[in-house]
Amino acid sequence: MEIKNKSIENLMQLGFNNLEAEIYFHLLSNLPMTAYKIGRQLNKPTANVYKAIDSLSKKGAVMFEDNNKKHCKAISPDEFFSQYEKNIIDKTNSTKKLLNNIDKESFDERSYTIESVPLVFERFNTMMKKCKVVAVIDAFPKTLELVLDSINEAISRGVEVFIEVYEPIEIKGANVSYANFGGKVIDYWKSQQLNLIIDGEEHLISLMNNDLSQINQATWSNNTYMSCMLYAGFMREQTMMKIMSKVDKPNFEKEVKKLLENQRFFFNSKVPGFDKLFNVRL
C-alpha cells in the first residue's frame, strides 16, 4: 500500500491527475483489461475512466489492443518515462526560450522570499555563473557539498572566492576561512545555511532545516546597497575568523598585522556593486 500511495503521489506531481495515476498503477500490476473492468475494480465511474484512459493514451502511458474489446495495456515505466522525459525537456527548453524573450520593464531592487529548497540551490548556481569578479560565501557543510561544482567553475573563470566553512576543507583557488568552533555553531543552529554575495550587486541569504527538506528563511535581492553592506560584513567576519585561528600562534601579532594590511575595503578593491553605487551618487 505504501508503494502504491507513494507512486500515485509522484505521478500526480509529474502531471497525472489522481484517477490517471490510479489507473496506470493498476494496469502495471494486472493483465490488460477494458475500461469498464478497470472502473469496476477501482470502483470509479466508467465515463471518468474512459476519459482518463484517453488522456493516458495521449501521454504515451497506455495502448489499446487492436480489436473491438479495447483492452488497455500499460506501457512499461522505463519506456514511458524515457519518452515522457524527452517530451518534458523539449517543452521546457522551448518555453524557456519564449519566456526569456519577454521584455523587462525596469531594474528591480526589491527583496524576495524563497520558499523552495531546490530554488535556493538553483539560484546559488545561477548567481555563481553570473559572478564576474568576487563571490563571498558562508556555507554549512551539507549545503557546501551541493554547490562545490559551481564554486570550482567560478574559480576556473578567474572569480575570486572568499568562503567561510565550518569543517576543514581545501578548495583549490579559494580564500577559505575556517571557524575552528564550527562544530559548536552547527550544533547550536541545528540547521544548514547557505549565504552568497556576488560582486556586491546581488545576495542570497538562506537557512534550511538540517536535512535540507524545508526552508526556515530565505531571501534574495539584487539591491546594490544591501548587497554591498552584506559584502563588507561577511568579509569582516571572515577576517575575524582568520585572526581567531592564529590566537595561539607564537607570531600572532605579526600574522594579524599582515591580515589587517591586506584587508579588503571598497576603496582598495574592485567591487562592481560599489562602483555602481558611486556612479549613481555622482
Sequence and secondary structure as in RCSB ss.txt:
>XXXX:A:sequence
MEIKNKSIENLMQLGFNNLEAEIYFHLLSNLPMTAYKIGRQLNKPTANVYKAIDSLSKKGAVMFEDNNKKHCKAI
SPDEFFSQYEKNIIDKTNSTKKLLNNIDKESFDERSYTIESVPLVFERFNTMMKKCKVVAVIDAFPKTLELVLDS
INEAISRGVEVFIEVYEPIEIKGANVSYANFGGKVIDYWKSQQLNLIIDGEEHLISLMNNDLSQINQATWSNNTY
MSCMLYAGFMREQTMMKIMSKVDKPNFEKEVKKLLENQRFFFNSKVPGFDKLFNVRL
>XXXX:A:secstr
 HHHHHHHHHHHHTT  HHHHHHHHHHHTS  B HHHHHHHHT  HHHHHHHHHHHHHHTSEEE SSTT  EEE 
 HHHHHHHHHHHHHHHHHHHHHHHHTS   S    EEE   HHHHHHHHHHHHHH  SEEEEEE HHHHHHHHHH
HHHHHHTT EEEEEESS    TTSEEEE TTHHHHHHHH EEEEEEEETTTEEEEEEEETTSSSEEEEEEE  HH
HHHHHHHHHHHHHHHHHHHTTTTSTTHHHHHHHHHHT   GGGS  HHHHHHHHHH 
